[in-house]
Amino acid sequence: MSKPKIKVIDLRYREPGCTSHPAVLLNNFLKNLTESEALIRVSTEDIPIKVLEVFVDRYGFRISAKKEELGYVEVLISKA
């Protein structure tokens, strides 16, 4: 049996306007997430890792893996 596909959201590139701010997009993504796992890529300048942890925790997820690259972080989240 194959592993279920993980939902991915890449917030490293910003569109103009406040409704497309990575924090707003992340909040909407987490609010509507029905899968038990997801991969999030975000610029640490837009959303610091501590803030990302708060967002994830608010919706009942936890960070199960974290990879920091130059200027951005990639986290795997799963249901707590």
N, CA, C and O atoms as a printed pandas DataFrame, in Angstrom:
     atom_number atom_name residue_name chain_id  residue_number  x_coord  y_coord  z_coord
0              1         N          MET        A               1    0.844   -1.177    0.000
1              2        CA          MET        A               1    0.000    0.000    0.000
2              3         C          MET        A               1    0.894    1.247    0.000
3              4         O          MET        A               1    1.874    1.310    0.743
4              5         N          SER        A               2    0.558    2.222   -0.824
5              6        CA          SER        A               2    1.384    3.429   -0.918
6              7         C          SER        A               2    1.021    4.413    0.195
7              8         O          SER        A               2   -0.098    4.442    0.708
8              9         N          LYS        A               3    2.021    5.207    0.536
9             10        CA          LYS        A               3    1.852    6.218    1.575
10            11         C          LYS        A               3    0.996    7.363    1.024
11            12         O          LYS        A               3    1.152    7.740   -0.137
12            13         N          PRO        A               4    0.088    7.927    1.848
13            14        CA          PRO        A               4   -0.726    9.041    1.355
14            15         C          PRO        A               4    0.142   10.248    0.995
15            16         O          PRO        A               4    1.185   10.483    1.605
16            17         N          LYS        A               5   -0.306   11.004   -0.004
17            18        CA          LYS        A               5    0.431   12.171   -0.460
18            19         C          LYS        A               5    0.360   13.273    0.595
19            20         O          LYS        A               5   -0.700   13.538    1.162
20            21         N          ILE        A               6    1.505   13.910    0.850
21            22        CA          ILE        A               6    1.576   14.984    1.836
22            23         C          ILE        A               6    1.260   16.301    1.140
23            24         O          ILE        A               6    1.785   16.589    0.065
24            25         N          LYS        A               7    0.405   17.089    1.759
25            26        CA          LYS        A               7    0.062   18.411    1.233
26            27         C          LYS        A               7    1.233   19.364    1.479
27            28         O          LYS        A               7    1.822   19.362    2.559
28            29         N          VAL        A               8    1.566   20.174    0.478
29            30        CA          VAL        A               8    2.703   21.088    0.551
30            31         C          VAL        A               8    2.219   22.514    0.315
31            32         O          VAL        A               8    1.419   22.769   -0.585
32            33         N          ILE        A               9    2.715   23.443    1.137
33            34        CA          ILE        A               9    2.464   24.865    0.905
34            35         C          ILE        A               9    3.810   25.580    0.929
35            36         O          ILE        A               9    4.590   25.443    1.871
36            37         N          ASP        A              10    4.060   26.340   -0.125
37            38        CA          ASP        A              10    5.315   27.071   -0.258
38            39         C          ASP        A              10    5.019   28.559   -0.150
39            40         O          ASP        A              10    4.430   29.150   -1.055
40            41         N          LEU        A              11    5.428   29.162    0.961
41            42        CA          LEU        A              11    5.150   30.573    1.231
42            43         C          LEU        A              11    6.408   31.443    1.122
43            44         O          LEU        A              11    6.454   32.543    1.674
44            45         N          ARG        A              12    7.420   30.953    0.415
45            46        CA          ARG        A              12    8.680   31.694    0.319
46            47         C          ARG        A              12    8.578   32.925   -0.555
47            48         O          ARG        A              12    9.355   33.864   -0.382
48            49         N          TYR        A              13    7.642   32.947   -1.489
49            50        CA          TYR        A              13    7.533   34.061   -2.424
50            51         C          TYR        A              13    6.259   34.833   -2.142
51            52         O          TYR        A              13    5.167   34.264   -2.139
52            53         N          ARG        A              14    6.397   36.123   -1.905
53            54        CA          ARG        A              14    5.282   36.973   -1.505
54            55         C          ARG        A              14    4.661   37.690   -2.678
55            56         O          ARG        A              14    5.358   38.222   -3.543
56            57         N          GLU        A              15    3.334   37.701   -2.699
57            58        CA          GLU        A              15    2.585   38.498   -3.660
58            59         C          GLU        A              15    2.293   39.846   -3.009
59            60         O          GLU        A              15    2.264   39.927   -1.781
60            61         N          PRO        A              16    2.074   40.913   -3.791
61            62        CA          PRO        A              16    1.741   42.198   -3.187
62            63         C          PRO        A              16    0.363   42.162   -2.527
63            64         O          PRO        A              16   -0.525   41.431   -2.966
64            65         N          GLY        A              17    0.194   42.956   -1.475
65            66        CA          GLY        A              17   -1.092   43.043   -0.778
66            67         C          GLY        A              17   -1.053   42.345    0.564
67            68         O          GLY        A              17   -0.229   41.461    0.800
68            69         N          CYS        A              18   -1.964   42.757    1.447
69            70        CA          CYS        A              18   -1.935   42.215    2.798
70            71         C          CYS        A              18   -2.627   40.861    2.907
71            72         O          CYS        A              18   -2.286   40.079    3.795
72            73         N          THR        A              19   -3.594   40.556    2.029
73            74        CA          THR        A              19   -4.285   39.265    2.120
74            75         C          THR        A              19   -3.415   38.127    1.603
75            76         O          THR        A              19   -3.744   36.957    1.802
76            77         N          SER        A              20   -2.319   38.453    0.950
77            78        CA          SER        A              20   -1.422   37.413    0.471
78            79         C          SER        A              20   -0.155   37.336    1.326
79            80         O          SER        A              20    0.825   36.702    0.934
80            81         N          HIS        A              21   -0.180   37.989    2.503
81            82        CA          HIS        A              21    0.961   37.888    3.415
82            83         C          HIS        A              21    1.078   36.428    3.863
83            84         O          HIS        A              21    0.059   35.783    4.111
84            85         N          PRO        A              22    2.293   35.898    3.971
85            86        CA          PRO        A              22    2.478   34.502    4.366
86            87         C          PRO        A              22    1.766   34.114    5.673
87            88         O          PRO        A              22    1.305   32.980    5.799
88            89         N          ALA        A              23    1.670   35.017    6.629
89            90        CA          ALA        A              23    0.982   34.693    7.890
90            91         C          ALA        A              23   -0.508   34.449    7.654
91            92         O          ALA        A              23   -1.089   33.540    8.247
92            93         N          VAL        A              24   -1.125   35.253    6.795
93            94        CA          VAL        A              24   -2.540   35.080    6.465
94            95         C          VAL        A              24   -2.745   33.780    5.694
95            96         O          VAL        A              24   -3.664   33.015    5.990
96            97         N          LEU        A              25   -1.886   33.532    4.706
97            98        CA          LEU        A              25   -1.988   32.312    3.911
98            99         C          LEU        A              25   -1.770   31.062    4.762
99           100         O          LEU        A              25   -2.467   30.063    4.588
100          101         N          LEU        A              26   -0.804   31.115    5.680
101          102        CA          LEU        A              26   -0.542   29.982    6.564
102          103         C          LEU        A              26   -1.735   29.721    7.472
103          104         O          LEU        A              26   -2.130   28.570    7.660
104          105         N          ASN        A              27   -2.310   30.772    8.033
105          106        CA          ASN        A              27   -3.470   30.625    8.897
106          107         C          ASN        A              27   -4.628   29.951    8.150
107          108         O          ASN        A              27   -5.258   29.033    8.675
108          109         N          ASN        A              28   -4.902   30.407    6.933
109          110        CA          ASN        A              28   -5.975   29.810    6.122
110          111         C          ASN        A              28   -5.666   28.366    5.755
111          112         O          ASN        A              28   -6.557   27.517    5.773
112          113         N          PHE        A              29   -4.417   28.083    5.424
113          114        CA          PHE        A              29   -4.000   26.721    5.079
114          115         C          PHE        A              29   -4.237   25.778    6.257
115          116         O          PHE        A              29   -4.827   24.710    6.093
116          117         N          LEU        A              30   -3.778   26.174    7.440
117          118        CA          LEU        A              30   -3.914   25.317    8.620
118          119         C          LEU        A              30   -5.375   25.157    9.038
119          120         O          LEU        A              30   -5.782   24.084    9.484
120          121         N          LYS        A              31   -6.152   26.212    8.894
121          122        CA          LYS        A              31   -7.567   26.167    9.262
122          123         C          LYS        A              31   -8.325   25.147    8.411
123          124         O          LYS        A              31   -9.244   24.489    8.898
124          125         N          ASN        A              32   -7.941   25.020    7.154
125          126        CA          ASN        A              32   -8.651   24.137    6.221
126          127         C          ASN        A              32   -7.966   22.788    6.003
127          128         O          ASN        A              32   -8.445   21.980    5.207
128          129         N          LEU        A              33   -6.869   22.535    6.686
129          130        CA          LEU        A              33   -6.106   21.304    6.486
130          131         C          LEU        A              33   -6.831   20.110    7.092
131          132         O          LEU        A              33   -7.118   20.091    8.289
132          133         N          THR        A              34   -7.125   19.117    6.265
133          134        CA          THR        A              34   -7.801   17.907    6.741
134          135         C          THR        A              34   -6.848   16.721    6.835
135          136         O          THR        A              34   -7.151   15.738    7.513
136          137         N          GLU        A              35   -5.704   16.801    6.165
137          138        CA          GLU        A              35   -4.717   15.729    6.215
138          139         C          GLU        A              35   -4.027   15.728    7.581
139          140         O          GLU        A              35   -4.055   16.726    8.302
140          141         N          SER        A              36   -3.414   14.608    7.922
141          142        CA          SER        A              36   -2.726   14.506    9.215
142          143         C          SER        A              36   -1.278   14.978    9.144
143          144         O          SER        A              36   -0.622   15.129   10.174
144          145         N          GLU        A              37   -0.772   15.213    7.919
145          146        CA          GLU        A              37    0.597   15.702    7.740
146          147         C          GLU        A              37    0.624   16.745    6.631
147          148         O          GLU        A              37   -0.193   16.717    5.711
148          149         N          ALA        A              38    1.579   17.664    6.735
149          150        CA          ALA        A              38    1.773   18.668    5.688
150          151         C          ALA        A              38    3.201   19.180    5.750
151          152         O          ALA        A              38    3.861   19.102    6.786
152          153         N          LEU        A              39    3.665   19.703    4.627
153          154        CA          LEU        A              39    4.998   20.285    4.528
154          155         C          LEU        A              39    4.844   21.776    4.265
155          156         O          LEU        A              39    4.139   22.181    3.341
156          157         N          ILE        A              40    5.507   22.593    5.083
157          158        CA          ILE        A              40    5.416   24.049    4.963
158          159         C          ILE        A              40    6.802   24.610    4.689
159          160         O          ILE        A              40    7.761   24.305    5.398
160          161         N          ARG        A              41    6.895   25.436    3.648
161          162        CA          ARG        A              41    8.138   26.162    3.356
162          163         C          ARG        A              41    7.828   27.648    3.492
163          164         O          ARG        A              41    6.888   28.158    2.882
164          165         N          VAL        A              42    8.636   28.336    4.301
165          166        CA          VAL        A              42    8.370   29.749    4.549
166          167         C          VAL        A              42    9.669   30.487    4.820
167          168         O          VAL        A              42   10.607   29.940    5.402
168          169         N          SER        A              43    9.705   31.743    4.384
169          170        CA          SER        A              43   10.851   32.603    4.660
170          171         C          SER        A              43   10.855   32.946    6.136
171          172         O          SER        A              43    9.824   33.334    6.686
172          173         N          THR        A              44   12.000   32.809    6.783
173          174        CA          THR        A              44   12.093   33.134    8.208
174          175         C          THR        A              44   12.011   34.639    8.440
175          176         O          THR        A              44   11.806   35.079    9.571
176          177         N          GLU        A              45   12.169   35.425    7.392
177          178        CA          GLU        A              45   11.995   36.865    7.507
178          179         C          GLU        A              45   10.507   37.217    7.612
179          180         O          GLU        A              45   10.138   38.157    8.316
180          181         N          ASP        A              46    9.659   36.466    6.915
181          182        CA          ASP        A              46    8.214   36.699    6.951
182          183         C          ASP        A              46    7.570   36.101    8.204
183          184         O          ASP        A              46    6.756   36.750    8.861
184          185         N          ILE        A              47    7.939   34.860    8.528
185          186        CA          ILE        A              47    7.393   34.183    9.710
186          187         C          ILE        A              47    8.553   33.507   10.439
187          188         O          ILE        A              47    9.047   32.476    9.985
188          189         N          PRO        A              48    8.990   34.073   11.558
189          190        CA          PRO        A              48   10.057   33.434   12.336
190          191         C          PRO        A              48    9.619   32.051   12.842
191          192         O          PRO        A              48    8.425   31.793   12.996
192          193         N          ILE        A              49   10.573   31.183   13.094
193          194        CA          ILE        A              49   10.278   29.801   13.482
194          195         C          ILE        A              49    9.417   29.731   14.744
195          196         O          ILE        A              49    8.534   28.877   14.830
196          197         N          LYS        A              50    9.649   30.599   15.717
197          198        CA          LYS        A              50    8.844   30.587   16.950
198          199         C          LYS        A              50    7.383   30.923   16.648
199          200         O          LYS        A              50    6.478   30.333   17.237
200          201         N          VAL        A              51    7.152   31.857   15.743
201          202        CA          VAL        A              51    5.786   32.219   15.347
202          203         C          VAL        A              51    5.150   31.063   14.585
203          204         O          VAL        A              51    3.970   30.769   14.776
204          205         N          LEU        A              52    5.914   30.416   13.734
205          206        CA          LEU        A              52    5.427   29.254   13.000
206          207         C          LEU        A              52    4.974   28.158   13.964
207          208         O          LEU        A              52    3.938   27.527   13.754
208          209         N          GLU        A              53    5.757   27.936   15.021
209          210        CA          GLU        A              53    5.392   26.936   16.028
210          211         C          GLU        A              53    4.060   27.276   16.700
211          212         O          GLU        A              53    3.256   26.383   16.967
212          213         N          VAL        A              54    3.824   28.556   16.973
213          214        CA          VAL        A              54    2.565   28.989   17.593
214          215         C          VAL        A              54    1.390   28.726   16.652
215          216         O          VAL        A              54    0.361   28.203   17.080
216          217         N          PHE        A              55    1.535   29.082   15.378
217          218        CA          PHE        A              55    0.482   28.832   14.395
218          219         C          PHE        A              55    0.146   27.348   14.322
219          220         O          PHE        A              55   -1.023   26.964   14.373
220          221         N          VAL        A              56    1.170   26.526   14.203
221          222        CA          VAL        A              56    0.989   25.086   14.054
222          223         C          VAL        A              56    0.299   24.500   15.292
223          224         O          VAL        A              56   -0.626   23.695   15.175
224          225         N          ASP        A              57    0.754   24.909   16.462
225          226        CA          ASP        A              57    0.186   24.418   17.717
226          227         C          ASP        A              57   -1.281   24.822   17.866
227          228         O          ASP        A              57   -2.092   24.047   18.372
228          229         N          ARG        A              58   -1.614   26.017   17.431
229          230        CA          ARG        A              58   -2.988   26.526   17.546
230          231         C          ARG        A              58   -3.991   25.601   16.864
231          232         O          ARG        A              58   -5.130   25.484   17.316
232          233         N          TYR        A              59   -3.580   24.945   15.784
233          234        CA          TYR        A              59   -4.483   24.078   15.033
234          235         C          TYR        A              59   -4.278   22.590   15.337
235          236         O          TYR        A              59   -4.734   21.731   14.582
236          237         N          GLY        A              60   -3.595   22.292   16.434
237          238        CA          GLY        A              60   -3.473   20.902   16.870
238          239         C          GLY        A              60   -2.401   20.092   16.163
239          240         O          GLY        A              60   -2.461   18.863   16.148
240          241         N          PHE        A              61   -1.426   20.767   15.578
241          242        CA          PHE        A              61   -0.320   20.084   14.913
242          243         C          PHE        A              61    0.952   20.295   15.714
243          244         O          PHE        A              61    1.005   21.137   16.610
244          245         N          ARG        A              62    1.972   19.525   15.382
245          246        CA          ARG        A              62    3.293   19.721   15.969
246          247         C          ARG        A              62    4.320   19.594   14.850
247          248         O          ARG        A              62    4.077   18.943   13.833
248          249         N          ILE        A              63    5.452   20.219   15.054
249          250        CA          ILE        A              63    6.530   20.116   14.067
250          251         C          ILE        A              63    7.275   18.820   14.324
251          252         O          ILE        A              63    7.858   18.633   15.392
252          253         N          SER        A              64    7.257   17.927   13.347
253          254        CA          SER        A              64    7.921   16.633   13.517
254          255         C          SER        A              64    9.287   16.588   12.851
255          256         O          SER        A              64   10.095   15.716   13.171
256          257         N          ALA        A              65    9.565   17.508   11.931
257          258        CA          ALA        A              65   10.885   17.600   11.299
258          259         C          ALA        A              65   11.086   19.033   10.828
259          260         O          ALA        A              65   10.147   19.694   10.383
260          261         N          LYS        A              66   12.335   19.504   10.934
261          262        CA          LYS        A              66   12.643   20.885   10.544
262          263         C          LYS        A              66   13.970   20.904    9.806
263          264         O          LYS        A              66   14.948   20.299   10.244
264          265         N          LYS        A              67   13.993   21.609    8.674
265          266        CA          LYS        A              67   15.227   21.775    7.904
266          267         C          LYS        A              67   15.373   23.252    7.583
267          268         O          LYS        A              67   14.525   23.833    6.906
268          269         N          GLU        A              68   16.447   23.857    8.069
269          270        CA          GLU        A              68   16.680   25.281    7.820
270          271         C          GLU        A              68   17.688   25.442    6.692
271          272         O          GLU        A              68   18.768   24.852    6.697
272          273         N          GLU        A              69   17.295   26.259    5.731
273          274        CA          GLU        A              69   18.156   26.601    4.606
274          275         C          GLU        A              69   18.453   28.088    4.699
275          276         O          GLU        A              69   17.998   28.759    5.626
276          277         N          LEU        A              70   19.207   28.600    3.755
277          278        CA          LEU        A              70   19.557   30.015    3.742
278          279         C          LEU        A              70   18.305   30.863    3.512
279          280         O          LEU        A              70   17.797   30.931    2.393
280          281         N          GLY        A              71   17.811   31.505    4.565
281          282        CA          GLY        A              71   16.675   32.408    4.450
282          283         C          GLY        A              71   15.297   31.800    4.567
283          284         O          GLY        A              71   14.306   32.528    4.624
284          285         N          TYR        A              72   15.209   30.478    4.605
285          286        CA          TYR        A              72   13.896   29.878    4.775
286          287         C          TYR        A              72   13.995   28.592    5.580
287          288         O          TYR        A              72   15.071   28.027    5.775
288          289         N          VAL        A              73   12.826   28.154    6.038
289          290        CA          VAL        A              73   12.748   26.921    6.812
290          291         C          VAL        A              73   11.677   26.021    6.156
291          292         O          VAL        A              73   10.682   26.498    5.610
292          293         N          GLU        A              74   11.922   24.721    6.235
293          294        CA          GLU        A              74   10.975   23.734    5.734
294          295         C          GLU        A              74   10.623   22.845    6.917
295          296         O          GLU        A              74   11.505   22.231    7.518
296          297         N          VAL        A              75    9.335   22.774    7.257
297          298        CA          VAL        A              75    8.908   21.955    8.389
298          299         C          VAL        A              75    7.856   20.957    7.953
299          300         O          VAL        A              75    6.990   21.246    7.126
300          301         N          LEU        A              76    7.958   19.780    8.533
301          302        CA          LEU        A              76    6.940   18.749    8.360
302          303         C          LEU        A              76    6.105   18.791    9.624
303          304         O          LEU        A              76    6.633   18.656   10.728
304          305         N          ILE        A              77    4.798   18.979    9.466
305          306        CA          ILE        A              77    3.927   19.007   10.626
306          307         C          ILE        A              77    3.029   17.778   10.624
307          308         O          ILE        A              77    2.713   17.232    9.566
308          309         N          SER        A              78    2.624   17.351   11.800
309          310        CA          SER        A              78    1.706   16.229   11.926
310          311         C          SER        A              78    0.764   16.482   13.091
311          312         O          SER        A              78    1.057   17.276   13.985
312          313         N          LYS        A              79   -0.371   15.796   13.068
313          314        CA          LYS        A              79   -1.356   15.956   14.125
314          315         C          LYS        A              79   -0.729   15.567   15.458
315          316         O          LYS        A              79   -0.055   14.543   15.568
316          317         N          ALA        A              80   -0.959   16.396   16.462
317          318        CA          ALA        A              80   -0.388   16.165   17.805
318          319         C          ALA        A              80   -1.112   15.036   18.501
319          320         O          ALA        A              80   -0.777   14.694   19.635
